Amino acid sequence: MVGDAIKRWRGRALAYFPERHLYIRSEGAVRALTLSAERQLLIATAIVGVALWLAVSTSAALVGLVTGVQGDPAANRLRASYERLIADRDARLNRALAQLDQHGNSIEALAQSTERRHEALAMLLTGAQGDPGLGKAITPASASAFVGRTPADGVAAVRADQDRLVAQAETYARSRAERLRLALRLAGLDPAALVRSQGAALGGPLIEAKSPQALAAVLGVDQDFAARIQHAASDLAVTQDLTREAQDLPLAAPTVGATQASGFGVRLDPFTGRAAFHPGLDFAGPMMTPIHATAPGIVSFTGVRNGYGDTVEIDHGRGLKTRYGHLAAIWVHVGDHVALGQRIAAMGSTGRSTGPHLHYEVWVDGRPQNPQRFLEAGDDVHQATE
């Protein structure tokens, strides 16, 4: 009976102090900091016990004085003084209990806000899946950094680490997007036009929000944090789009191990000895050296072209075309879909040629361009995506 009564009393008491939990995520692990109901009840009980002890001892002294000196003006003044003291102690007790409850509520609210910031970061990282560089650039603090902290200090440390992570994401995304844009501009291409030509949409809900205020309301985070998340997500989306588009551009080398023998532009013709325009790059190497497609595309021509000998031409879309001349053998047919790096032919010396080499051209909208710019852009894109 007594045990049941104690359990019921304890249950009702604990109901006033619900257990609060604080969850801290780091490196895929979750660590819980708990402000238990028993701990809150223990603090409150200690405060109440001290107050009751003071009240009882003070009341006993007061009763003794009143009984012994009934009607004495000095005793009445002493009694009033003790009554004020008791009232003051009661007020302090009430304030302490109120502060305890308020502290618990504030910790819970802060923990919830921190959790929502984690969710926003998770959305950012989910949108950047498949980007190995981001994982290297954004490294959460070790869980040991939060061990031994009070709940309030632990939450503050987590929020500081969140601010650090989003700052790293902003810097990484902005730097990488700018490097990709620069590489494509060096090749004579318009990065914005490449993205628009494919109808690429820049992101999901993080970017579609019309303003940081709207995004903050959707995510339940502060406006500054929402704006930074949005900027990082936007730059990451641009980076991913440009990286994807770059994979379809002729930025790779057409052969491996060959020596570049002649450049793009005006040169002395090897047959006439007079200045003539050379619309591509020459790569010299052994007979039958493999020739590879420099980007995905569809074979649009195979056969003999005047001056080029046996030739392969590949249409890469967006007005881009590559031409491979002086071939000894051709291993593709018109209409074939070829992949980046696929072997399409072998180096030879057919046509107007002085020896085994590959004549390689890149055309944009019907005009020959300097293939060297595309090769250099390919190196820059590779560095930017590492």
Sequence and secondary structure as in RCSB ss.txt:
>XXXX:A:sequence
MVGDAIKRWRGRALAYFPERHLYIRSEGAVRALTLSAERQLLIATAIVGVALWLAVSTSAALVGLVTGVQGDPAA
NRLRASYERLIADRDARLNRALAQLDQHGNSIEALAQSTERRHEALAMLLTGAQGDPGLGKAITPASASAFVGRT
PADGVAAVRADQDRLVAQAETYARSRAERLRLALRLAGLDPAALVRSQGAALGGPLIEAKSPQALAAVLGVDQDF
AARIQHAASDLAVTQDLTREAQDLPLAAPTVGATQASGFGVRLDPFTGRAAFHPGLDFAGPMMTPIHATAPGIVS
FTGVRNGYGDTVEIDHGRGLKTRYGHLAAIWVHVGDHVALGQRIAAMGSTGRSTGPHLHYEVWVDGRPQNPQRFL
EAGDDVHQATE
>XXXX:A:secstr
 HHHHHHHHHHHHHHTS  EEEEEEETTEEEEEEE HHHHHHHHHHHHHHHHHHHHHHHHHHHHHHHHTTT HHH
HHHHHHHHHHHHHHHHHHHHHHHHHHHHHHHHHHHHHHHHHHHHHHHHHHHHTTT HHHHHH     GGGGTT  
HHHHHHHHHHHHHHHHHHHHHHHHHHHHHHHHHHHHTT  HHHHHHHTT    SHHHHSSSHHHHHHHHTS HHH
HHHHHHHHHHHHHHHHHHHHHTTSS S SSSS EEEE SEEEE TTT SEEEE SEEEE  TT EEE SS EEEE
EEEEETTTEEEEEEEEETTEEEEEESEEEE   TT EE TT EEEEEB  SS SSSEEEEEEEETTEEE HHHHH
HHHHHHHHHT 
